[in-house]
């Protein structure tokens, strides 16, 4: 009986700690729009338009398939395209904006 109580108590503690932690998963990450970066990075209207154009270009190319149904080759292709998109958008930023952006990204993962 004492083993059952101890096991139950330990289970409750583990579940409580697990629930209290925010799990790391891309779906749980705050997806911020370009407009949210506008003030922090001091983006110009031209930069916003250029970044939105890059995003739209890649959005049209991205498959509407469920990720679970994709082949490993398709996943790798999608990953490569996302990387290209980030690089193109990053190239639009000034050096100062790139530094601020990197700081913001690093804070998101801490």
Steps between C-alpha positions, in 0.01 A plus 500: 500500500784739586657429160175599327475824695864584435459423129184710483668792679803481272273487195311808616826689556632403155175597329489832687856587399434397141185709476674800656772499234427657167581234242724598211315441179477722192121503529531645851740772392362847458477563129552867460409688189737732323303791642599399853865540400438834333549711812768286665718489190390839371402354162412735220185457295717396206666228708162374621372484142814317386483247785129442441575441130765241590260328739222499240735353239589206720148458634380437144768236452441318828289185485165491673562141610497392859859469625435146620408394147813642338785289378843561651608652167209748507579593861861565410394709200261699721774554758733625228238741366435638850872558538511683166203712606670597826820590319318720248303675775815538711682661206242782502601606852776744585793378713351663810162338435665161446671530839174594675319217322762243608471624861123462487524150355755391760272629778214291360697179556624580850 
